[in-house]
Amino acid sequence: MLVRAASGSERAKAALTRAEQLVRAAGPGLSIFFHGPGVELAESDARDRWLSVGRFGGARLLVCGAAWRRRFREDPDPGFEISSLARFWSDALQCRRFESYGQAS
């Protein structure tokens, strides 16, 4: 799952709801990559719900390192992992299903 939706947006809320549904239905194996404005979700009011998707649902919460560092000085909370677009595309090429939420660029 690619999340480029800004914090507080309807697309960000839809991405979180969908991630919760997927981990309940399919269990571990979901990879969620936060990119662009989506990285701000790791510091938003919804952070704890995203962390629950990772901790209890077994999803990997990957944050684009470049986008993160443009916005924040500190590393993200434990549970979110700094990653790269190269890793995202490698994972995307191996996945059975791909979903994207937020702006395209």
Buried (B, 14 or more C-beta within 10 A) or exposed (E): BBBBBBBEBEBBBBBBEBBBEBBEEBEEEBBBBBBBBBBBBBBBEBBEBBBBBBEEBEBBBBBBBEBBEEEBEEBBBEBBBBBEBEBBEEBBEEEEEEBBBBBEE
